[in-house]
Amino acid sequence: MAENRNSKSTRKVTASKSSSAGARRAVGAIIGAASAGKAVKAVKRGNGKTVAAVFIAFIIALIIGVGACFFLGRNDSFEILGKEEVVLETGEGYSDEGVKIVEFGIDVSDKAKIKTDMKLVDGKYYASGDGCFYYIEYTVDTVKFGKIYPVKKIRLVSFVEPTEQDAIDAEVGD
């Protein structure tokens, strides 16, 4: 037994490993809170002109950053080349014109991803079934048009049966 400063006997208590780890975490939290409190006190003691200068510098940097983003992106576009709706005769193939994508002043058209329900044969799209309406969907996986402002453009392709007049015109043309 040990004695405290009032000459009373006390028992020495040993802590288990788990409680000592918890105690260390608690002390760390107290020290962290104390450090945060010291930082707040330092700001309060700091010169008001210094705080104002830091705040103004932050606002100016924010304005410059936003202005630079708008300046770099002023001519950005994501557009379909050619018609958005195409009508073809059954059995006819469609050569896709693609899309033009400009992002932050750089042409990223080659990164366009194409999804369609048509079949691709020798660079032309053909109807893949008995239906007459098909689509070609364009997306891109870049920062602006893929993540920030996701854009999806769709071209509609319709296949129709040729009319009798078309057959007559084809014979006269030969």
Disulfide bonds with the S-S distance in Angstrom:
none
